Amino acid sequence: MSIEVGSKLQGKVTGITNFGAFVELPEGSTGLVHISEVADNYVKDINDHLKVGDQVEVKVINVEKDGKIGLSIKKAKEQPQSREGREGYRPNRNRNHDRNRSHERDRGGKENFEQKMARFLKDSEDRLSSLKRHTESKRGGRGARRG
């Protein structure tokens, strides 16, 4: 059985370094599971997740011309059902998105590009002038009052 990208294999951890773990695959070849491919969450110390001699299921994510094999443990696990498919899922509501929708409703329809651009520029200038006003007064800039 040749090792191809995308295939799932069983392997044995043969060595651990600070950047990943070496896994012996069938037919005697060895691949590397980078520390970022060990678990879905952040892995500070790989020794918390793997030990030499552990049997692991890995997915081949790349095979380089020089024979190096890149492996992933987290991609070998079955992916959970997408969020939309879960019962009771409610997507996050973006406040800015809702605010933009209310602008559209107020205008009685969809905005064209020029209207969107004009609104963006106005909002941007308002935010920038407010930011400048607050930062200059705190730094003692040109517009600050002195008393």
C-alpha positions in Angstrom: 0.0 0.0 0.0 1.6 3.3 -1.1 1.3 6.4 1.0 -0.9 8.9 -0.7 -2.1 12.4 0.3 -5.5 12.1 2.0 -5.1 8.5 3.2 -5.7 7.6 6.8 -3.2 5.2 8.4 -2.4 3.7 11.8 1.0 4.5 13.1 3.2 4.3 16.2 4.9 7.3 17.8 8.6 6.7 17.7 10.0 10.1 18.8 8.9 13.4 20.2 10.6 16.8 19.7 9.6 20.3 20.7 8.1 20.9 17.2 6.2 17.6 16.7 6.2 13.8 16.8 7.7 11.2 14.5 5.3 8.4 13.6 6.3 5.1 12.1 3.8 4.1 9.3 3.2 0.8 7.7 6.0 -0.4 5.4 8.6 1.1 7.7 8.3 4.7 6.5 8.3 7.6 9.0 6.4 10.8 9.0 6.2 13.9 11.1 3.1 15.3 12.9 3.8 19.0 13.4 2.8 20.3 16.8 0.0 22.4 15.2 -1.5 19.2 13.7 -1.8 17.3 17.0 -5.0 18.7 18.4 -7.8 21.2 17.5 -6.8 23.5 20.4 -3.4 25.1 21.2 -0.7 22.6 22.1 2.0 24.2 24.3 3.7 20.9 25.2 3.3 17.9 22.9 4.1 15.6 25.8 0.7 16.4 27.3 -0.9 14.7 24.2 1.4 12.0 23.0 4.0 9.5 24.4 6.5 7.4 22.6 4.9 4.1 21.8 1.3 5.4 21.4 -0.7 4.0 18.5 -2.3 6.9 16.6 -4.5 7.3 13.5 -3.0 9.9 11.2 -3.9 11.5 7.9 -1.3 12.1 5.2 -1.4 15.8 4.4 1.7 16.0 2.1 4.5 13.9 0.6 7.5 15.9 -0.5 9.8 14.8 -3.4 12.7 14.1 -0.9 10.5 11.6 0.9 9.4 13.6 3.9 5.8 12.8 4.9 3.6 15.4 6.6 0.9 13.9 8.9 -2.0 15.2 10.9 -3.8 13.7 13.9 -6.5 16.3 14.1 -7.5 15.9 10.5 -7.6 12.1 10.8 -10.5 12.4 13.4 -13.9 12.5 12.0 -15.1 16.1 11.6 -18.1 16.9 13.8 -21.3 18.0 12.1 -21.2 21.5 10.9 -22.7 24.2 13.2 -25.6 24.8 10.8 -26.6 21.1 11.1 -26.7 21.1 14.9 -30.1 21.4 16.5 -30.7 24.7 18.1 -28.0 26.5 16.2 -28.4 30.2 15.9 -25.8 32.2 13.8 -24.1 35.1 15.4 -25.7 38.4 14.6 -23.3 41.1 13.5 -24.4 44.4 14.9 -22.9 46.4 12.1 -24.7 44.1 9.6 -28.0 44.7 11.4 -27.3 48.5 11.4 -26.6 48.4 7.7 -29.8 46.5 7.1 -31.8 49.2 9.0 -30.2 51.9 6.8 -31.4 49.9 3.7 -34.9 49.7 5.2 -35.0 53.4 5.9 -34.1 54.2 2.4 -36.8 51.9 1.0 -34.6 49.4 -0.9 -31.2 48.4 -1.8 -28.3 50.8 -1.9 -26.2 51.1 -5.0 -22.4 51.2 -4.9 -22.2 55.0 -4.8 -24.6 55.3 -1.9 -22.7 52.6 0.0 -19.3 54.3 -0.7 -20.7 57.7 0.4 -22.0 56.3 3.6 -18.7 54.5 4.3 -16.7 57.7 3.7 -18.9 59.7 6.0 -18.8 57.1 8.8 -15.0 56.8 8.3 -14.5 60.5 8.5 -16.7 60.8 11.6 -14.7 58.0 13.4 -11.4 59.5 12.4 -12.2 63.0 13.6 -13.5 61.6 16.9 -10.3 59.5 17.3 -8.1 62.5 16.6 -10.1 64.7 18.9 -9.7 62.2 21.8 -6.0 61.4 21.2 -4.9 65.0 20.7 -6.5 66.2 23.9 -4.8 63.4 25.8 -1.4 64.1 24.4 -1.6 67.8 24.6 -1.6 68.2 20.9 -2.5 71.3 18.8 -6.2 71.4 19.7 -5.8 70.8 23.5 -6.8 73.4 25.9 -4.3 74.6 28.4 -5.2 76.3 31.5 
